[in-house]
Amino acid sequence: MPFGESIALNIFPALMIYAGLSDLFSMKISNWISVCLVVIFFPLAYLIHLSTADLIQHALCGLLVLVVTFFFFARSWIGGGDAKIASATAVWFGWSLTLEYALLSAIIGGVLTLGILLFRRQTLPAKFAQKKWIARLYHPATGIPYGIALSSAAFWLYPQSEIWVSLVQK
């Protein structure tokens, strides 16, 4: 596989790992990550010869996920960064993987939430309480860094995506 295609293949997972870690350590997913994912998708889709109709379908899928997740955001069920990263991922996955992505994110998110709730029931050792991100994660008023679940599900499903399959088969 040519070097450029190898880099292209690894952009999505690298950005997803960054998004998940960013959410864990700061409870924020920067807008630039979602913007990069969407912007980078289109030249890669061109590289794999995705048709214009397919490109439109991927964009519509991302738009629908954006509408749904911003409804969730307006109700304070998820964070704004979570809504944007889920939408950007839906652009990459299109209709063929987005439902599976949502279900897998929910399962991973449920396990993550239970784990954090159990963590919060334990006494936090003083040496851990000094770490800002651990203290924030431990605090009961803090939400759940759901970007971890979204990124993990995306990472898991990426090898089934059209871009991955097309670039690996070249």
C-alpha distance (Angstrom), angle and dihedral (degrees) to the residues before:
residue distance angle dihedral
M1 . . .
P2 3.82 . .
F3 3.80 116.7 .
G4 3.82 93.6 -114.3
E5 3.78 92.5 53.7
S6 3.79 90.4 47.0
I7 3.80 89.8 55.1
A8 3.82 90.5 46.0
L9 3.78 90.2 52.0
N10 3.80 92.3 53.1
I11 3.81 100.4 44.8
F12 3.81 94.3 83.5
P13 3.82 96.5 50.5
A14 3.82 92.0 43.3
L15 3.80 91.9 53.2
M16 3.80 91.2 45.1
I17 3.80 92.2 51.8
Y18 3.80 89.5 48.7
A19 3.82 91.4 49.2
G20 3.81 92.8 50.6
L21 3.79 94.2 46.7
S22 3.79 91.5 44.7
D23 3.80 90.2 54.1
L24 3.80 91.5 47.4
F25 3.80 94.9 50.3
S26 3.81 101.0 35.1
M27 3.83 108.0 12.7
K28 3.80 87.1 -122.6
I29 3.78 135.7 103.4
S30 3.78 109.8 -160.4
N31 3.79 118.5 -127.1
W32 3.79 91.5 -126.3
I33 3.81 90.4 69.4
S34 3.80 93.7 57.7
V35 3.81 91.9 41.3
C36 3.82 91.0 51.1
L37 3.79 91.4 49.5
V38 3.79 92.7 52.7
V39 3.80 95.1 41.8
I40 3.81 93.7 46.9
F41 3.80 92.9 47.6
F42 3.80 95.2 68.1
P43 3.83 99.6 56.5
L44 3.80 89.3 44.5
A45 3.80 90.3 49.7
Y46 3.81 87.6 51.9
L47 3.80 89.6 49.0
I48 3.81 90.9 56.6
H49 3.81 91.4 44.2
L50 3.79 97.4 -114.0
S51 3.80 108.0 178.4
T52 3.80 122.2 -114.5
A53 3.81 89.1 -112.0
D54 3.82 90.1 53.9
L55 3.81 91.3 47.6
I56 3.79 89.6 53.1
Q57 3.81 90.5 49.1
H58 3.81 91.5 51.8
A59 3.81 90.4 49.0
L60 3.81 91.7 48.2
C61 3.79 90.6 49.7
G62 3.80 90.2 53.1
L63 3.80 90.9 47.0
L64 3.80 92.6 51.3
V65 3.80 91.1 49.3
L66 3.82 88.9 48.7
V67 3.82 91.1 53.9
V68 3.82 93.0 47.1
T69 3.80 95.4 44.2
F70 3.80 92.9 46.3
F71 3.79 87.5 54.2
F72 3.83 85.7 54.8
F73 3.80 89.8 46.5
A74 3.83 91.6 50.8
R75 3.80 87.8 55.1
S76 3.85 90.4 48.6
W77 3.80 91.1 -118.2
I78 3.81 92.6 124.7
G79 3.78 137.2 10.4
G80 3.77 125.4 -99.6
G81 3.80 92.2 -114.0
D82 3.80 89.6 53.4
A83 3.81 90.3 52.6
K84 3.80 92.3 50.6
I85 3.80 96.9 44.6
A86 3.83 90.9 48.1
S87 3.81 89.7 51.0
A88 3.79 93.3 47.9
T89 3.79 89.5 49.4
A90 3.80 90.1 50.8
V91 3.81 88.5 56.6
W92 3.82 88.5 57.3
F93 3.80 95.0 43.4
G94 3.79 100.7 39.4
W95 3.77 122.1 -167.4
S96 3.80 93.5 -45.9
L97 3.82 96.2 68.2
T98 3.81 107.3 15.7
L99 3.80 97.2 89.7
E100 3.79 90.2 48.2
Y101 3.81 87.8 47.4
A102 3.81 91.4 52.9
L103 3.81 92.6 48.5
L104 3.80 94.4 45.8
S105 3.82 90.5 46.6
A106 3.80 89.4 52.1
I107 3.80 92.6 50.4
I108 3.80 94.0 46.3
G109 3.81 89.6 42.6
G110 3.80 91.0 52.4
V111 3.79 92.0 51.8
L112 3.82 90.3 45.1
T113 3.81 91.3 49.9
L114 3.79 93.1 49.3
G115 3.80 90.4 47.7
I116 3.79 92.6 51.1
L117 3.81 92.2 45.6
L118 3.81 89.6 52.0
F119 3.81 89.5 46.6
R120 3.81 89.5 53.2
R121 3.81 91.1 54.3
Q122 3.80 91.0 60.3
T123 3.77 125.8 82.7
L124 3.77 108.3 -100.3
P125 3.81 111.9 -131.7
A126 3.81 112.8 -123.9
K127 3.80 93.6 -118.4
F128 3.84 89.6 59.2
A129 3.80 93.7 43.1
Q130 3.81 87.8 62.4
K131 3.80 90.6 64.5
K132 3.81 106.3 86.9
W133 3.78 95.8 -147.4
I134 3.81 93.3 49.3
A135 3.81 92.4 46.4
R136 3.83 89.4 49.1
L137 3.79 91.8 48.7
Y138 3.81 90.4 47.8
H139 3.80 95.4 50.7
P140 3.83 111.1 100.6
A141 3.83 93.0 -139.0
T142 3.80 90.9 59.2
G143 3.76 116.9 95.4
I144 3.76 126.7 -129.8
P145 3.82 118.3 -82.9
Y146 3.79 91.4 -122.9
G147 3.78 91.1 173.2
I148 3.80 85.2 81.5
A149 3.82 90.5 61.6
L150 3.80 93.1 42.9
S151 3.79 92.5 48.8
S152 3.80 93.6 44.8
A153 3.80 92.6 50.9
A154 3.81 90.9 47.3
F155 3.79 91.3 48.8
W156 3.81 90.2 49.8
L157 3.83 94.7 50.2
Y158 3.80 99.6 37.5
P159 3.84 94.3 92.3
Q160 3.82 87.3 62.7
S161 3.81 93.9 53.1
E162 3.79 122.6 109.3
I163 3.80 92.3 -117.1
W164 3.80 94.4 51.9
V165 3.79 94.5 44.3
S166 3.82 93.2 46.5
L167 3.81 95.6 46.8
V168 3.80 94.7 44.6
Q169 3.81 92.5 48.7
K170 3.82 93.1 52.6
